[in-house]
Amino acid sequence: MAKIVVDPVTRIEGHLRIEAQVDGGQVTDAWSSGTMFRGMEIIVQGRDPREAWIWTQRICGVCTTVHAVASVQAVENALGISPPPNALLMRNLISGAQYIQDHVIHFYHLHALDWVDVTGALVADPAKTADLAQSISPWPLSSKAYFTEVQARVKALVDSGQLSIFTNGYWGHPAYKLPPEADLMAVAHYIEALSWQRDVIRMHAVLGGKNPHPQTFLVGGIAAPVDPNSPNVINPERMNLMASLLPTMRRFVEEVYLPDVKAVAAFYPEWFGYGAGHRNYMSYGGLPNGALDDEALYTFPRGIILDGDLTTVHPVDPAKITEAIAHSYYQYPGGQDSALHPFDGVTDPKYTGPTPPYEELDTAGQYSWLKAPRYDGKVMEVGPLARMLVAYGAGNQKVQELVNGALEALNAPPTALFSTLGRVAARALEAAYLLDWMDTWLDQLNKNMNSGDLRIADTSKWDPSTWPSEAQGFGPHEAPRGALGHWVKIKDQKIANYQAVVPSTWNAGPRDEKGQTGPYEASLIGTPVAVEDQPVEILRTVHSFDPCLACAVHVVDAKGEEKVKVEVL
Amino acid sequence: MAIAMTDPPPAAADRPPEPGAAVRRYVVLGLGNRIQGDEALGALVVEMLDRPDGPLAALPDPGAVEAIDGGTVGLALLPLIEDLDGLVVVDLIDGREEPGTLQDLDGMLLLRRDIVMGVHDLGATELLATLQLMGSMPQRVRVVGIQPMSIHLGTELTPAVGAAVPALVRSVVGHLRAWQLEDGSDG
């Protein structure tokens, strides 16, 4: 029996640490720990609620826009503001582009190398690679000459000793199952995705006013004026620019991302059997196609799936959300075993863990900087898989077509979705699902502009003197990583309390006062580990959630010491 | 409330060349999390440089330089820094020095060290390595930074780091000036 420690899991210093007990070649227990304090709530106390989004979008780099959306929606909810359709359409376009970019980047640049062996790419036969690529997709970059060139480029970097990005893999590990040709194809697409994403993000530059941090969010709407006859606003020229980006998004998702996910999954069928966890899934729902609170018209339905039962979608009652701290480095007035609703949430840090550097966490006591969110006392997984399952269960026709098509192609039953690869597949299917919506949203925005509906904001409550002396609001949003909620209490025109429960807190949180494991912890149990000091299998399952423990700290390491530590204790 | 929209920054290849002159592009990229104490360094330096009467105004060709607050956005920054004539990254640097120590490194040398990849929240070295893989490495890269004191929650720099900022800005401007002179920009 051995205990394996992977720290950090995101390959960046100080965020997520996994300790796993391994017995007989598989994980028998696991602990997930956020190793850094995130206290954005404290930063916004006392500030003007209209500027909370500016601060909250700095919680997390890659997720800038999602916190801005959740924050303005929380304040709108508190003050009873209904943003006009154009504002919601533009928010959806920004969100949709974010999803599609994020999912592709996650697959190729965070996750693929858990499945793809770069050293395989170096020995692949380019002609066979071309045959493989052409057999699964019409994507034009698929000739023998092209793969020969990619292979030479990667080889040149390896030979120069500078293949920096790929240096830290477990290359040659027995858990890698792809033929070399699939490795080479995936590495080529890894590089292509880097160039592709630059076009996708231009959507944010057009609608966001400024890149990389959009400046156009606004309580009540969006600060991007729409006018067919004016320069420097959203006008026909910019509509055309956005329209030209959509086919670029679509082709890569449909002809590269989806076929690659299917191709990789086909070589790892056993991974549809690992990583299920509790099989409770929650989606707040979102990306509205009607009024902000018109759930029936959400792009992603709101709901809960319990214990893997896809025949019943349960409603979400936001009043049933709580956060426990029994195993977290915080204290509540009601004691360590109490739980609080986010409206009454308290962020009062109290570190009780070992003094770093330490070998092991105190898993019997407090061991994480994350709280443990629960819904009605139950553990919930959030994210693309949760959204696709809720939509599937709720009878969303397009989602059912996509999911059933993928299951058929992989010859897998619906229960296969409750797994590590199920998360990977759901993310790709979700990107495909959003492609049509992107077309729809842009088309509708265009129609509104041409019919003279140029409203972008409801500013009737912009002036704080129009506000009640006290108000509170909930801003639910589906971020690429899952259900995100901001809760705001406003008193005398200032923020009196603010809480954000982010997707990775739901998924990566620790045990609660009843000893219930968090989703990462539960999903790791049963995961095979072939080589204890190279636990690529653990990374596969944790990375399948797209872990992102916010507020990255960027310190350039001038001494180049090893940052990822894997220890067998 | 409504702000004027600006054109999205064109990719390097999309920029029309000016007749008779090579178009030069230089970027100062501030990295880091605005709400993590000394991590705000990159953003604050960019704010200082971005003012019309700021320190960049004295350069031979201030118009060729863009100061960008990259936050912790990661790979989404790539289109802004591909194929440049010169890139200065401003970030915290851990060189096991005293807090507040200014450090000025050759970006190419950083790449020879062991690098870890974390796309979600990746730092300067990972960005550079990715540019290299894409074949879009800037002509010159400097990574200029300061040894941090505290990266705990907060929106202000610690005094030790704050005191080193003027020297850091001089260093950044010095690189840009030297590059522009080398590239034949006479103002």
Chai-1 contact restraints between the chains, C-beta under 6 A:
chainA,res_idxA,chainB,res_idxB,connection_type,confidence,min_distance_angstrom,max_distance_angstrom,comment,restraint_id
A,T10,B,G118,contact,1.0,0.0,6.0,A-B,restraint_1
A,R11,B,V116,contact,1.0,0.0,6.0,A-B,restraint_2
A,R11,B,M117,contact,1.0,0.0,6.0,A-B,restraint_3
A,R11,B,G118,contact,1.0,0.0,6.0,A-B,restraint_4
A,I12,B,G118,contact,1.0,0.0,6.0,A-B,restraint_5
A,I12,B,D121,contact,1.0,0.0,6.0,A-B,restraint_6
A,G39,B,L153,contact,1.0,0.0,6.0,A-B,restraint_7
A,I43,B,I35,contact,1.0,0.0,6.0,A-B,restraint_8
A,R58,B,R34,contact,1.0,0.0,6.0,A-B,restraint_9
A,R58,B,I35,contact,1.0,0.0,6.0,A-B,restraint_10
A,G61,B,G71,contact,1.0,0.0,6.0,A-B,restraint_11
A,G61,B,T72,contact,1.0,0.0,6.0,A-B,restraint_12
A,G61,B,V73,contact,1.0,0.0,6.0,A-B,restraint_13
A,G61,B,G74,contact,1.0,0.0,6.0,A-B,restraint_14
A,G61,B,D121,contact,1.0,0.0,6.0,A-B,restraint_15
A,V62,B,G74,contact,1.0,0.0,6.0,A-B,restraint_16
A,V62,B,H120,contact,1.0,0.0,6.0,A-B,restraint_17
A,I105,B,L75,contact,1.0,0.0,6.0,A-B,restraint_18
A,H109,B,V119,contact,1.0,0.0,6.0,A-B,restraint_19
A,L110,B,V119,contact,1.0,0.0,6.0,A-B,restraint_20
A,Q162,B,L111,contact,1.0,0.0,6.0,A-B,restraint_21
A,S164,B,L111,contact,1.0,0.0,6.0,A-B,restraint_22
A,S164,B,I115,contact,1.0,0.0,6.0,A-B,restraint_23
A,S164,B,A129,contact,1.0,0.0,6.0,A-B,restraint_24
A,I165,B,M117,contact,1.0,0.0,6.0,A-B,restraint_25
A,I165,B,A129,contact,1.0,0.0,6.0,A-B,restraint_26
A,T167,B,D114,contact,1.0,0.0,6.0,A-B,restraint_27
A,N168,B,V116,contact,1.0,0.0,6.0,A-B,restraint_28
A,L194,B,M134,contact,1.0,0.0,6.0,A-B,restraint_29
A,R198,B,P79,contact,1.0,0.0,6.0,A-B,restraint_30
A,I201,B,A76,contact,1.0,0.0,6.0,A-B,restraint_31
A,R202,B,P8,contact,1.0,0.0,6.0,A-B,restraint_32
A,A205,B,P8,contact,1.0,0.0,6.0,A-B,restraint_33
A,V206,B,P8,contact,1.0,0.0,6.0,A-B,restraint_34
A,G209,B,I3,contact,1.0,0.0,6.0,A-B,restraint_35
A,G209,B,M5,contact,1.0,0.0,6.0,A-B,restraint_36
A,P212,B,V73,contact,1.0,0.0,6.0,A-B,restraint_37
A,P212,B,A76,contact,1.0,0.0,6.0,A-B,restraint_38
A,H213,B,G71,contact,1.0,0.0,6.0,A-B,restraint_39
A,A223,B,M1,contact,1.0,0.0,6.0,A-B,restraint_40
A,A223,B,A2,contact,1.0,0.0,6.0,A-B,restraint_41
A,A223,B,I3,contact,1.0,0.0,6.0,A-B,restraint_42
A,P225,B,A2,contact,1.0,0.0,6.0,A-B,restraint_43
A,N232,B,A4,contact,1.0,0.0,6.0,A-B,restraint_44
A,N232,B,M5,contact,1.0,0.0,6.0,A-B,restraint_45
A,V233,B,M5,contact,1.0,0.0,6.0,A-B,restraint_46
A,C548,B,H120,contact,1.0,0.0,6.0,A-B,restraint_47
A,C551,B,N33,contact,1.0,0.0,6.0,A-B,restraint_48
A,C551,B,Q36,contact,1.0,0.0,6.0,A-B,restraint_49
A,A552,B,T72,contact,1.0,0.0,6.0,A-B,restraint_50
A,A552,B,D121,contact,1.0,0.0,6.0,A-B,restraint_51
A,V553,B,Q36,contact,1.0,0.0,6.0,A-B,restraint_52
A,V553,B,E39,contact,1.0,0.0,6.0,A-B,restraint_53
A,V553,B,I151,contact,1.0,0.0,6.0,A-B,restraint_54
A,H554,B,L31,contact,1.0,0.0,6.0,A-B,restraint_55
A,H554,B,G32,contact,1.0,0.0,6.0,A-B,restraint_56
A,H554,B,D91,contact,1.0,0.0,6.0,A-B,restraint_57
A,H554,B,G123,contact,1.0,0.0,6.0,A-B,restraint_58
A,V555,B,L92,contact,1.0,0.0,6.0,A-B,restraint_59
A,V555,B,D94,contact,1.0,0.0,6.0,A-B,restraint_60
A,V556,B,D91,contact,1.0,0.0,6.0,A-B,restraint_61
A,V556,B,I93,contact,1.0,0.0,6.0,A-B,restraint_62
A,V556,B,A124,contact,1.0,0.0,6.0,A-B,restraint_63
A,V556,B,V143,contact,1.0,0.0,6.0,A-B,restraint_64
A,D557,B,D94,contact,1.0,0.0,6.0,A-B,restraint_65
A,A558,B,I93,contact,1.0,0.0,6.0,A-B,restraint_66
A,A558,B,G95,contact,1.0,0.0,6.0,A-B,restraint_67
A,G560,B,R113,contact,1.0,0.0,6.0,A-B,restraint_68
A,G560,B,D114,contact,1.0,0.0,6.0,A-B,restraint_69
A,K563,B,V116,contact,1.0,0.0,6.0,A-B,restraint_70
A,V564,B,V116,contact,1.0,0.0,6.0,A-B,restraint_71
